[in-house]
C-alpha cells in the first residue's frame, strides 16, 4: 500500500467535534521505557493516543496513519502497559493502526502501540482521527506533526 502523500507545509489543526484526540511520539530505550533524544533508523517509538469522549458512543473507530518513516510493530505495547481502553478489535497495517470499539462510555482513554523508525528524513505525520461510524459528525482529529529520523 502506498503512503499518503501530502504537500509540504500542509498543516491540519486539532479538531474536537464530540471527541478529543491527541497524539505523542516517544523514543524507547533498550528496556522499552520512554526516553528523550532524536529518532534514528531502527529505534522503537511509543505512539500514545489520548482520547476523550464527551458522551457515550457506539461503534467507534480510531484511525492513526503513520508518518512515512515509521512502521507499526504489532508484537506488543510500549513499556509492557496495556492501554486503559480495551478495544474490541484492532488492525496493524503497513501505513496505519486502527482500533475499534462497539461501546465507548464517556470518559478519557489512552491507547498506545509501538512503531519502528524505518527510514531517515523529516516528514509530516498525518492527522489521527476518531469517529463514531454511524454518526460521522461526531469526530476528533489530532493536529499534524513533523517527525524526523536520522
LINSUL-V143447 format. One record per pair of residues at least 6 apart in sequence whose C-alpha atoms are under 8 Angstrom apart, sorted by sequence separation. I is the first residue (numbers start at 1). J is the second residue. If there is no record, write none. Layout:
<<I;J> <I;J>>
This chain:
<<28;34> <29;35> <66;72> <91;97> <92;98> <131;137> <132;138> <14;21> <27;34> <28;35> <90;97> <91;98> <131;138> <132;139> <26;34> <27;35> <90;98> <91;99> <131;139> <26;35> <27;36> <90;99> <130;139> <131;140> <26;36> <27;37> <89;99> <90;100> <129;139> <130;140> <27;38> <88;99> <89;100> <129;140> <130;141> <27;39> <34;46> <87;99> <88;100> <89;101> <129;141> <87;100> <88;101> <128;141> <129;142> <87;101> <88;102> <127;141> <128;142> <28;43> <29;44> <127;142> <128;143> <27;43> <28;44> <127;143> <27;44> <28;45> <126;143> <127;144> <27;45> <28;46> <74;92> <126;144> <127;145> <26;45> <27;46> <73;92> <125;144> <126;145> <25;45> <26;46> <72;92> <124;144> <125;145> <25;46> <26;47> <72;93> <124;145> <125;146> <25;47> <72;94> <124;146> <125;147> <24;47> <25;48> <71;94> <72;95> <123;146> <124;147> <23;47> <24;48> <71;95> <72;96> <85;109> <122;146> <123;147> <23;48> <24;49> <72;97> <84;109> <85;110> <122;147> <123;148> <23;49> <83;109> <84;110> <85;111> <122;148> <22;49> <23;50> <68;95> <83;110> <84;111> <121;148> <122;149> <21;49> <22;50> <67;95> <83;111> <120;148> <121;149> <21;50> <22;51> <66;95> <83;112> <120;149> <121;150> <20;50> <21;51> <65;95> <66;96> <82;112> <119;149> <120;150> <20;51> <21;52> <46;77> <65;96> <66;97> <119;150> <19;51> <20;52> <46;78> <64;96> <65;97> <117;149> <19;52> <20;53> <45;78> <63;96> <64;97> <19;53> <63;97> <64;98> <78;112> <18;53> <19;54> <63;98> <77;112> <78;113> <18;54> <62;98> <63;99> <77;113> <78;114> <18;55> <61;98> <62;99> <76;113> <77;114> <61;99> <62;100> <76;114> <61;100> <74;113> <60;100> <61;101> <73;113> <74;114> <59;100> <60;101> <72;113> <73;114> <59;101> <60;102> <72;114> <73;115> <58;101> <59;102> <60;103> <72;115> <73;116> <58;102> <59;103> <60;104> <71;115> <72;116> <33;78> <34;79> <58;103> <59;104> <70;115> <71;116> <32;78> <33;79> <57;103> <58;104> <70;116> <71;117> <32;79> <56;103> <57;104> <70;117> <71;118> <31;79> <32;80> <56;104> <57;105> <69;117> <70;118> <56;105> <57;106> <69;118> <70;119> <28;78> <55;105> <56;106> <69;119> <53;104> <55;106> <68;119> <69;120> <53;105> <54;106> <55;107> <69;121> <53;106> <54;107> <52;106> <53;107> <69;123> <52;107> <53;108> <68;123> <52;108> <67;123> <51;108> <52;109> <67;124> <68;125> <50;108> <51;109> <67;125> <50;109> <51;110> <66;125> <67;126> <50;110> <51;111> <65;125> <66;126> <49;110> <50;111> <65;126> <48;110> <49;111> <65;127> <48;111> <49;112> <64;127> <65;128> <48;112> <64;128> <3;68> <47;112> <48;113> <63;128> <64;129> <46;112> <47;113> <62;128> <63;129> <46;113> <47;114> <62;129> <63;130> <46;114> <47;115> <62;130> <45;114> <46;115> <61;130> <62;131> <44;114> <45;115> <60;130> <61;131> <44;115> <45;116> <60;131> <61;132> <44;116> <45;117> <60;132> <61;133> <43;116> <44;117> <59;132> <60;133> <42;116> <43;117> <58;132> <59;133> <41;116> <42;117> <57;132> <58;133> <59;134> <41;117> <42;118> <40;117> <41;118> <39;117> <41;119> <41;120> <69;148> <40;120> <67;147> <69;149> <3;95> <1;94> <2;95> <1;95> <23;128> <21;128> <21;129> <41;149> <21;130> <39;148> <40;149> <41;150> <38;148> <39;149> <40;150> <19;130> <38;149> <39;150> <19;131> <38;150> <12;127> <8;124> <6;124> <19;138> <20;139> <21;140> <22;141> <23;142> <17;137> <18;138> <19;139> <20;140> <21;141> <22;142> <17;138> <18;139> <19;140> <20;141> <21;142> <22;143> <17;139> <18;140> <20;142> <16;139> <17;140> <16;140> <15;140> <16;141> <14;140> <15;141> <14;141> <15;142> <13;141> <14;142> <15;143> <13;142> <14;143> <12;142> <13;143> <14;144> <12;143> <13;144> <11;143> <12;144> <11;144> <11;145>>
